[in-house]
Amino acid sequence: MPARKSLHLPEIELSYLEWNSATEIKKEAEKVPRLLLLHGLADSAAVWTGLGNYLSNRYHIVAPDMRGHGESSKPETGYTFASAIADLEALMAHLNWPDAHIVGHSWTGKLAPIWARQNPDRISSMILVDPIFITKLPAVMKLTLPIVYRKLDCLKCMGPFATLAQAEAAAKQSGEYAGWSDAQQMVFQHQIEQKLDGSWGSKFTIPARNQIFVEVMKVAGLTENIDIPTLFVQPEKGVNRMDWQMQPYQRYLKNLVIQKVPGNHWCFLTQPDTFNQTVADFLEGAKQ
């Protein structure tokens, strides 16, 4: 099981989960492959518990709570891709990681290619799990964001809810918790909290939500060729189902493998066995 740790940065405190430091796996630490797991919007590092446990005997694994999420700090401002990437660069420096395999889901599935474009030497391979809005979106789309906030599954558990029971009932209606397994219940419990007024809601904050969405709209994720080995995990009920959605990835990612898997946008929670094996198989090939 992972250990909860914290990194104190000048602006924020970054909380993260760590499975097996390198010295716990092998004496020759430099030979242990490194794996960085990045969660999506409104989630936390807890969503990667199943994958982390599955791969923990083969990799040194770290999963941070991105700023504005989970146990990490929640400043009022600073939710740009540049800030998030700076946090991750600082985390890797703290871990003494020269590079790592990167898994990014949803929003961080867009962050990963941006990071790869800026600093390709940091990234050994990328696994993009049903990423969102890879292209730059028209400014007029900003007018529709209030509707998006109400409709998106990942935001339906933000609350506020009068009671924990109401929050749990809402969670059970969302795609993230479809099936309500023990693992999903654990994730829900990690991502909900009681507020000062007694209500219940997500640990994810409204300033983070608003600024991340604006940033996602105005920054293009893919603008030039990237040669890093990349796996695109395409859930059968995910958000990327149309050919036109896949075209930017096929155009710019020159070392791309597309793997269709069962499940929805959170296939690592709804179909964990297939997802974990898919990731493990790709990583073994990327290591070689």
N, C-alpha and C positions, 0 to 999 in steps of 0.2 A: 504494500500500500504506500501511497506517496506521503511525503512530509510537506507540511505547510511552512513556507519560508517567506521572508520579506527583504526587499532591497530598498534602501532609503536613497532617493534621488533628490537633487536640489529642489524640485518643484512638487514631487509626489512621492508616495510610498507605493511600490509595486509589489503586490502579493503574488506568490506563485506556488505551484505544486511541483515537487521534484521526486522522480522515481530513481532510486539507486544512483548515487553519485558514481562517477567513473571508477573510483578506487574500489567500490563495492562489487563491481562486475568483473574487472580484470586488474591485475597489477600494472599492466602497461596501459595507462590511462589514455595515451594518445591514439591507441588503436580502437577505442570504443566509439562507435558511431553515435552522433548526437542528433536528437530529435526535438524540435520545438513545435508545440501544439498551440494553435491560435483559435480561440472560439469566435463565434459570430455575435451579431448585435443582440444585446439584452441577455446574453448567456454568461457563462463563467468557465473557469478552468475545470470545474466539476464535470462538465459534459464529456471530458476526455478520460474519465476514470477507467472506463472499460478498455479503451484502446491502450492507455498507459499501462494498466495491469497486464494486458495481453502481451505487450512488447517489452516489458521491463527487464526480462532476462537477457535481452539482446542489445538494448540501447540505453544510453543516458538520456533521460526524458525530462523535459521541463514544460509546464503549461502555465502561463501567466494569466491572471485576471487583468484584462486590458484596463487602462485608466477609465474611470467612470463605471466600472463593472465590479461585481463580486466584493472582495475584501480590499481591493486597491483604492487609492485616493480618488475622490470625486470633485475635482476643481470645477469652478463655474465656467471656465474657458479652457481652450487648448486641445480641442478634439479634431485636429487635422491629421492627415496621413503622415505629415512630417513629424509631428509630435509623437505619434504612435510608433513610428519607425525609430525615432531617437530613443524612446523607452526600450525598445527591443535591442537596439545596438548596445545600450548601457547594460542591459541584462546579460547579453552574450559576453561583454567585456568582464562583467562581474564573475561569470561562470568560467572565464578563460576559454571560451569557445571561439576558435578562429572561423568556424563555419558550422552549418547544421542542415539537416533535412527539415523542411518546413511543411507543416500541414495548416492550411487556412480554410475556414468555413464561412460561407456567406459573405459578410462584409470584409473579413480578413482574407477571403479568397480573392478579393480585389487588391487588398493591401500587399499581398505577397508578390504579385508581378511588378507593382510599383517599386517595391524594395529591391527586387531582382534587377530591375533596370538601373537603379541608382548604385547598387553595390553587389554585383553578381558574385563576387568572390565569397560573400557571406553564405551563399545558398548552394548546398550540394544537390538538392532536388526539391521540387515543389509538388505538393499534393493539394489540388484545389477541389474542395468539396462543395459542389453546387453554389459557386460564387454568384453574387448579385451585381447588376448594373455595371458591367465592365467598361462600358463606353461612357463618354461625357454626355449628360442629358441636358435638354434645352432648359433655359432659365425659367420658362413659363411653368415647368413642372413643379416649381416651388409652391405654386398656388394650390396644388393638389395634395401637398403633404399632410394637412389635417385629416384628409380622407384616408390616406395611406396609413397614418398612425392608428386609425380605428380598425382598419381591415387586416393589417399584417398579423399573422399568427404569433410571430415572435414578440409582439408588443401587447398581446391580449392579457398577459399576466402582470402588467405593470401596476394595475390598480388605480386608485386605492380601493380596497375591499374592507367592509366593516368587520369581517371576521376571517380567521384563517380558513374556516370551512368554505366560505365563499370564494376565497382565493384558490383553494384546492379544486373546487367545482369548476372554476373557469379554466384551470390548468388541464383538467381532464377533457375539456372540449377543444384543446389546441392540438395541432399536429405534432408538436414537440413531445407531448406526453401520451400520444396514442398508444394504447395498450397498458399504460400505467404499471410498468414493471417495477420491481424493487429498485433497479438502477435509476429509473426515471423519477421515482419518488425521492430518492436521495438527491438528485439534481435539483428538483423543485425545492426541497427543503434548504439547500445551499443558496438558492437564488431569491428567496423570499425573506422578508423581515418585518417586524412590527415597528411602526413609526412612532414618533413622539406623541402624536395625538391618539394613539391606540389602534389606528387602522393598520392594515397589512398591505404590502406592496413589494415590488421588485427592488432589489439593490441597485439596479440600473437607474440612472438619473435622467430627468427630463432635459437638462442642459446638454448632457452627452448625446441623447437621442437627437435633439434638434440640430446640433452642430455636425454630428457625424453624417446625417442625411444630406445636409447642404454640401458637405465636403464630397460625399459620394457622387452627388450630381455634377459638381463642377470640375472634377478631376478625372481624366481618362485613365483607365487602368492599363491599357495596352496601346502603345504608340510606336513601338519599334520591335524588331526581331529579338527574341530571347532564345538562347540555345540550351538553357538548363533543362535536364530531364524533368518532365512534368507529367503527372497523372491527373486527369480530369475525372472526378467521380461524379457520374451523372445518375442520380436516383430516378427511378421510373415515374415517381410522383413529385419530382422536384420542380424547381422554377425554370430550369433550362431544358425545355422539351422540344423546341423548334429549331430547325436548321439555321435560321438567321441568327439565333442567339449564340450558336456555336461558331459561327464564321470568324469572329475576331480571334478566338483562341486558335483556330486552325490556321489562320493567316500569320499570326505573330509568334506563336510558340512552335519553334522548329524541331523540337524533340518531344512531341506530345503523344501521349497514349490516352485514349478515352475509354473508360470502363463503365458500362451501365450496371447498376446494382438495384436490388429491390428496395422499397422504402420511400420515404418522403424527404423533405429538406433536411431532416435530422436523422438520416439513415444510420448514423452511428449509435443512435438511441433506439430506433424502432426496428432495425435489422442489424444488430451489432456483430453477430457471428460472421455474416458475409462481408460486412464492411471491414472488420478487423483483418480478415484473411486477405482481402483485396489490397489493403494498405501494406500488409506484411510482404506479400508477393512482390509488389512494386519496389519496395525498399530493398529487398534482397537483390533484385536486378540492378537497382541504382548503385548499390554498394560495389557490385562487381564491375 
